[in-house]
Amino acid sequence: MGRPAEFDRSTVVRRAMQLFLEKGYTATSIDDLSKHLGISRASLYNAFGDKRGLLFATLEMAEHEGIDGTAATLQKTGSVRKVIRDHISDMCRQRRGCFILTLGSELANADQEVRKRVKAFLDDRRRFYRELIRKGQRAGEIPKG
């Protein structure tokens, strides 16, 4: 049995997300990741299997954070326009959507699984914004039509 990981997985995944966003997935080497994450190549391989495994860990984190943010946003009261503005501002600040779209633009043509996940993300965003718009229409804040 291998030694337990000596790093916080979520911190490592978040830092990998940052590096993939800055350099792009393809341009980021295992050595770049190891240096940026502060873990050995062996630890990286043991924890994630390979660079692609780490990629999917970053996508999963971005997806889960997006789902949590969506649920919280739908529960907010007050001006729907303000809720939408605040949500977009938060999403840009945390770069979740930017990360998924950036990876999608880089990898979707070459990787079927990435394409599928980006499509699911975009479909979810469309449903989310439609629901907010309907909420605003019911409140009379957004015109129907």
PyMOL commands that set and color helices and strands:
alter all, ss='L'
color gray80, all
select helices_A, chain A and resi 9-23+30-37+41-48+51-75+80-94+96-107+112-138
alter helices_A, ss='H'
color red, helices_A
deselect
rebuild
show_as cartoon
